[in-house]
Amino acid sequence: MNRTNEEERVLASALRSLGRRPHSVYELKIKLLRKGMDDEAVNSVLNRLCEDKYLDDLDFAKRFVEYGLIKKLWGQMKVRAELQRRGVVREIVDELLANPDVIEKEILGARRFIEKKYFFINQNGEDFDKQLKNEIISKLKRRGYSWEIIGEVVRDI
């Protein structure tokens, strides 16, 4: 297969993937290489997509932070780990997570998680027992919430 045909094939596959959901540069590169596509063609296409702003790690990371905090109800640590796993550079992640709005969204997310998972328990106005509080704390920690955030939201229940 000649160079132009391979790049067209890579471009078509990349655009299909980007049409389904945003990707980081690293994530899309790995996906294309796993399909057995030529490394040089993949790099060429990714560079072109970055130049044309179809692929942008900063934009991807901004969207992912919102998605993680608001939709998935993850804490900062989980969002950070997921972004790094997707190949977003630490500087971008640090910059986005340093935004003061992140803590506010994180607190709201932790409260929503508790309400969503435990709404049925506290319907009689009874206090949560110690065992249940420990379970909530454990689940919040696994979702990537810091001890400060956990303390803030558990204090209220």
C-alpha positions in Angstrom: 0.0 0.0 0.0 1.5 3.4 -0.9 2.1 6.2 1.6 -0.9 8.3 0.6 -3.4 5.4 0.8 -2.1 4.4 4.2 -2.4 8.0 5.5 -6.0 8.2 4.1 -6.8 5.0 5.9 -5.3 6.2 9.1 -7.1 9.6 8.8 -10.5 7.9 8.2 -10.0 5.7 11.2 -8.9 8.6 13.4 -11.8 10.7 12.4 -14.3 7.9 13.1 -12.8 7.5 16.6 -12.9 11.3 17.2 -16.5 11.4 15.9 -17.5 8.9 18.7 -15.8 10.8 21.5 -12.8 13.1 22.2 -9.4 11.4 22.6 -6.0 12.5 23.8 -3.1 12.4 21.2 -1.5 9.4 23.0 -4.8 7.6 23.3 -5.6 7.9 19.6 -2.1 7.0 18.6 -2.2 3.7 20.7 -5.6 2.9 19.2 -4.4 3.4 15.6 -1.2 1.4 16.2 -3.2 -1.5 17.7 -5.1 -1.7 14.5 -1.8 -2.4 12.8 -1.5 0.9 11.0 1.9 2.2 9.9 3.8 4.2 12.6 4.9 7.0 10.2 1.5 7.4 8.7 -0.1 7.5 12.2 2.4 10.2 13.3 1.8 12.2 10.2 -1.9 12.1 10.5 -1.8 13.0 14.2 0.4 16.0 13.6 -2.0 17.1 10.9 -5.0 16.7 13.2 -3.3 18.6 15.9 -2.4 21.5 13.5 -6.0 21.6 12.3 -7.3 21.6 16.0 -9.2 18.3 15.6 -7.0 16.9 18.3 -6.0 19.0 21.3 -4.8 17.6 24.6 -5.7 20.8 26.5 -9.3 20.8 25.2 -9.6 17.0 25.8 -8.4 17.4 29.4 -10.8 20.3 30.1 -13.7 18.2 28.9 -12.5 15.2 30.8 -12.1 17.0 34.1 -15.8 18.2 33.8 -16.9 14.7 32.8 -15.0 13.0 35.7 -16.1 15.4 38.4 -19.7 16.0 37.3 -20.8 12.9 35.4 -18.7 10.1 36.9 -18.6 11.7 40.4 -14.8 11.1 40.7 -12.5 13.0 42.9 -9.4 14.9 41.8 -7.0 12.0 42.3 -9.0 9.7 40.1 -9.4 12.3 37.4 -5.6 13.0 37.6 -4.8 9.3 37.3 -7.2 8.8 34.4 -5.8 11.8 32.5 -2.2 10.6 33.0 -3.2 7.1 31.9 -4.5 8.7 28.7 -1.2 10.4 28.1 -2.0 14.0 29.0 1.1 15.7 30.3 1.4 16.5 34.0 1.6 20.3 33.3 -1.8 20.4 31.7 -3.3 18.2 34.4 -1.8 20.3 37.2 -3.0 23.6 35.6 -6.6 22.4 35.2 -6.9 20.8 38.6 -5.4 24.0 40.3 -8.6 25.8 39.3 -10.6 26.8 42.5 -13.8 25.6 40.8 -12.5 22.1 40.9 -12.7 21.8 44.6 -16.3 23.2 44.6 -17.3 20.7 41.9 -15.5 17.9 43.8 -17.5 18.6 47.0 -20.7 18.7 45.0 -19.8 15.5 43.3 -19.0 13.7 46.6 -22.4 14.9 48.0 -24.2 13.8 44.9 -22.5 10.4 45.1 -23.7 9.9 48.7 -27.2 11.0 47.9 -27.4 8.8 44.9 -26.0 5.7 46.6 -27.5 6.1 50.1 -30.7 8.1 49.6 -32.8 5.2 50.8 -31.0 4.8 54.1 -31.6 8.2 55.7 -35.3 8.6 54.7 -36.5 8.5 58.3 -34.2 11.3 59.4 -32.0 8.8 61.4 -28.3 9.4 61.6 -26.0 7.2 59.6 -24.3 4.6 61.9 -20.6 4.3 62.2 -20.3 1.3 60.0 -22.2 3.0 57.2 -20.1 6.1 57.5 -17.0 4.0 57.2 -18.4 2.4 54.1 -19.1 5.8 52.6 -15.6 7.0 53.5 -14.1 3.9 51.9 -16.1 4.3 48.7 -15.3 8.0 48.4 -11.6 7.3 48.8 -11.7 4.6 46.1 -13.3 7.2 43.8 -10.3 9.5 44.2 -11.5 12.0 46.8 -9.0 13.5 49.2 -9.3 13.2 53.0 -10.2 16.9 53.1 -13.1 16.5 50.8 -14.3 13.3 52.5 -14.1 15.0 55.9 -16.1 18.0 54.5 -19.0 15.9 53.2 -19.1 13.2 55.8 -19.2 15.8 58.6 -22.6 16.8 57.1 -24.2 13.4 57.4 
